[in-house]
Structure formats: C-alpha cells, structure tokens
Amino acid sequence: MKMKGLLFGYLVASLLLFASCATMKERKHVDEMHMSETEMVRYYHKNDTIYQDSVAIGIVQSVEWEYNPNTNDDLVMEISITQINPFADYSYDLIRYVHTRFHKAKVEVNYDNHIKDENTEITK
C-alpha cells in the first residue's frame, strides 16, 4: 500500500512538472527575444504598470542591482514583474518587452493571486 502511494505521488509530481513546462516549450530561441519595432508599438509602460494594447498585463514589483565578481559585468539589474492576470499567458510577452527595453537586465515574471484585473482598459 505504501509503495502505491509513493508511485502515485511520483506520477502526480511528474505530471505537474510537465504541465508547468508546457507553456514555454513552444517558445522562440533566446536569440529571438528582442521585439521588433512593429511589436513594440503594442506595448508601453506608465509608472510601474506594463500595458499591451491598452490593457494592463504586468506590474513591476522590484528592481534590484546584483554584484557578482564571477561575471564580466560588475553590476547586473534584475527586474521582477508580477503578471496581473494569472490565467492569461503574458509571461513570455512581458519578458520580451522588458528585455527589449533593458537588454542587459535579468527578468523574472511571477503570479500573485492578490492582484486583480480591475479597470485595466485605458486609452493611450
């Protein structure tokens, strides 16, 4: 009985791992992270909020500077963004937009259930 429970737990953990990786598996190569001018027209930011087609899709939560003596650069900027709607797949777009604006920065996107998608329609 104990062995069946362990096997079931392993199976569930494996399925969750594959499911979480599935959203990024069809993505472009890292060399294609830079957005074209045509793509950039759809995005802008105001204060700490990033918009796509006048809909808020992310909020900059923090900007950190990191020093790593093992790299060629003395300081590395890290930008942390929280995606507003965790049910939509904006993470890749957010990473590409921020990477295009700040090409040397490390970018991370996370989800926060406390941020609500209220009144995000605005005019540019």
N, C-alpha and C positions, 0 to 999 in steps of 0.2 A: 504494500500500500504506500509506504514511504517513497519507494522508487517511482511509482506512478506520479506522485505529487511533484517530485523533482523533475521528472521528464516533462510533465505538463508546464511547470514553471519555466523550464528551459525553452519549450516551444513558444510560450507566450512572449517571453523576453526576446526571442529571435524574431518573431513576427513584428513586435513593436519597433525593433531596430530597423528592420527592412522598411517598414511603413514610414518611419521618420526620415529615412534617407531617400525615399522615393520622390519627394518634392524637388530635390536638387539634382537627381540623376540625369535629367534631360537637359540640363543647363549647358550653356556655351563654355568653351575653354576660357581659362583665365586671361588669355590674350585678347579676348573679345569683351572684356568687362567695361571698356571705355565706351560711353554713349556717343553717338553721332550728334551733330548739331540738330538734325531733324528730330531725334528722340528727345534731346534736352528741352525743346520747345514745350513739351508736355509737362515739365516739372519746374517747380520753383520752391523756395522756402521763404517763410516770413517768421521772424523771431525764431522760435525753436521748433516750428512745425513744417513738415515737408508735404507738398501738395503734388498730386498727379491729376491733370485735367480738372483743376479747381476742387478736388476732393482731398481732404487731409488723409494721408496714409501713414505718417510716422511722426514721432516726436523725438528730438534729440534730448537724451537724458543726461549725458555727460560727455565731456571732452577731457581726456587725460593725456599727460605727457609722460612718456616712459623712457628711462635711460637704460640702455643695455650695452655694456662695454664690449660685448662679443659681436656687435654689428658694426658696419661701416658708418652708419649714421649715429650721431651722439644721442639725439632725441627722436622719439617716434610718437606721433599723435595717434591716439585711439579714440574713435567716435562711437558711442553707444547709442543706438536708436531703438525705441520701442514702437513696434507696429501697432497702429490703432485698432485695426480690425483683425483679430487672430484667425478669422475664418476665411479671409481672402489671402491670396498668395502674392503679397507685395514685397517679400523679403529680398528677393533677387533684384527687383527694380530699385529698392532703396539702396542696396549695396552698390549697384552700378551707378546710381545718381551721385551718391556721396563719393565714390571712388573717382568719378569723372571730375568732380569739383576739387577734391583733395586727394590727388593720386598717390601720395606717399603715406597717407594715413591708413591705419588698421581700422576696419569697420566691422561692427557686430550688430546684429539685429535680434531682438528678443520680443517676447509677447508678454503683455501684462493684462490680466483679466480686469483690473480696476479701471483701465482707460476705456471710456465708452465712446462710441462713434456718434456723438450728438452734434447737430448743426455744423456738419463739415462741408456743406455746399456753400461756396462763396464765389464771388466774382473777382476776377483778377484785376 
